[in-house]
Amino acid sequence: MLELRINGFGGQGSVTLAHMLAQAALENGEQGQALPFFGVERRGAPVRAAVRISPTTIYAHSQCDLPNYVVVMSEKLTEAAIKEGINERGTIIINAPQAVAVGKHATWQVDADAIAWESGLISADGPFINVPLFGAVCRVLNIPPDVMEKTIRHKWPGSKSDSNIKAARIAYNAVKQVNYQRQVV
């Protein structure tokens, strides 16, 4: 079973991203579970959500303490996200304008902010980065592009899906693994 935690700020779409990843798992013939964590969320405050993906039935319903993957929606949250916990062989997927190596962890980087702006996914509060991050995470998890697109069409039917699919495709192709040194234990 794969466990993934999303660390973001309120208003960035962490919960929507979790639901999209769980739906993509279902579209891909697996089991998916989105686990939003609700505390005293408010726009701009640190928030988190989690996802489980498995080829078989998922019986666990608790939060993910040591996930295999951590998605960091803002580079500012990197240190806090790592301190919160990650599997020692875990992977980090980070929204940052340039490559950021995170200690001994395998790290993938994508500039979700720039992709959202480029794709017209913006509001008065700024760019919608959850869709570009969805594309990047799909690539890292080897979720096929057609499943990614089907999931987006399911979430935003009609013409609304076009700009979202465009952003997800760009991120799917733009996410890059950052060079790192994994310590041998």
N, C-alpha and C positions, 0 to 999 in steps of 0.2 A: 504494500500500500504506500502510495506517495502522499506526503503531507507538505503543504505549502502555506506560509503565512504572509500576509500583505500588511506592511506598515506604511501608513500614509498620514495625511492631515485631513481633518473633517472637510468635506466638500470636494475632495479629489476623486471620489468614486471607488473607494476601496471595496465597499460591499457589492457594488455593481460588478466590479472586476471579479470578485469571488464567485458571484452567481453565474457570470459568463463562463468562467473556467469549469465550474461544475456542469453547466449545460453542454459545454464542448466535450466533456468526458462522456456524457450520455449520448451525444450525437456520434461519438467515436466508438460506441458499443461497450463502454465501461460504466462503472458506477461513479457518481460524483456527488459530493456533499459540500455545500457552502455553509460556513460557520461564522456569521457576523458576531462581533463582540460589541455589545452595547453597554456603555458605562455612561459617563457624563459627557457624551460627544457634543461638540459644538464646532462650527466652522472654524478651521484653523488649528484646532487642538489635535494632538496625536491620537490616531485611531488604528484599529487593526481588524482584520478579518482572516479567516483561514479556509482552506479547501483540502478535501481528501479526494483522491482518485484511486480506484482499484478495479482490477478485472473481475473481482468477486464482491459479494455483499459486504458493505461496510457496517460493522456493528458498533464501532466507537462513536460517541457523540460528544466527547469532551473537547476542550480546546487543544490545539497542537503545541506541545511544550518544546519539542526539539525537532522542528520540521526539516525535511530534506531540502527545501527551497524557501528562500525569503525574498519577497519582492519589496524593494525599497522605493516608494513613490517619490521621495524627495531626498536628495543627497544629504540634506541636513539631518535626516533621521538614521543614517547609517550606523553610527556608534550605538544608539539606543536599541536599534533593531537587533544588532549582534548580541548586546548584553541581555536582551530578552530571551535569547536562546536560539540555537541552530545545531543541527546534527554536526558532529565534528568533521564529517565528510560532505557537509551541506554546500549548496550552491546559492549564490546571491545574484539577483537580477536587479540592477539599479538604474533608475532614471537620473542621468547626469549628462552634461554637455560634452564631457570628455572621459576617457578611460580612467577608472578608479579601481585599483587593486585593493582588496579587502583581506588583509592578513593571509592566513593559510587557506582561505576558502576560494573555490573556483568562483569566478565573477564574470557576469555578462553585463554589458553596458549598452544602453540605448538612450538617445536624446528624445524622450517622449514629448517634452514641452515643444521643441522645434517642430516635430512631426505633426503635433496637434495644430500648431499655428499654421503650418504649411497646408494642412488639409482643411482648414476652416472650422476646426472644432474648438470654438471659443465662445465664451460668455462674458458678461460684464465682470465676472470674478477672475477670468483668466482662461487658460487652455484646459480642455477636457483631456486628461492624459491617460485615463483608464483604458480607452480603446487602443491607442498605440502600445501600451504596456500589455494588453491582451495579445496583440500580435506578436510581441517579443517573447512572451511567456509560451505561447503556442510553439514557436520555433525551438525554444530551449527544451520544451517537453516533447518535441517531435509530434505534435498534433498537426495533422495535414492541413494545408491551406484551404482545401475545400470544406473541411469540418469547421475551421475558423470562420469562413465566410457564411456557412449555413447557420452557425450560432448567431452571428451578427444579424442576419436577415430575420431570424426568429425573434431577436430582441427588438429590432427596429424595422418592421416591415415597410415595404414600399420604397419610395425615393429617399427616405431618411437613412437607409442603409448604405447608400452609395459613398458618401464622404467618410463614413465609419469604416467601410471595407477598404477604401483607399488608404486611410491612416494605418489600419492594421497590416495591410500588405507592405507598406513602406517599412514599418517597424519590424515585421517578420524578416525582411531582407536586410535591414540595417543593424540589428542587434549583433554585437561582436563579443567574443570571449576575450577577456583581458588576460594577459600573461600573468601567471602567478607561480609561486613555488609551494607545492603541497609538501608538507613535512611528512616524512616516512616514519610511521610509528612502529 
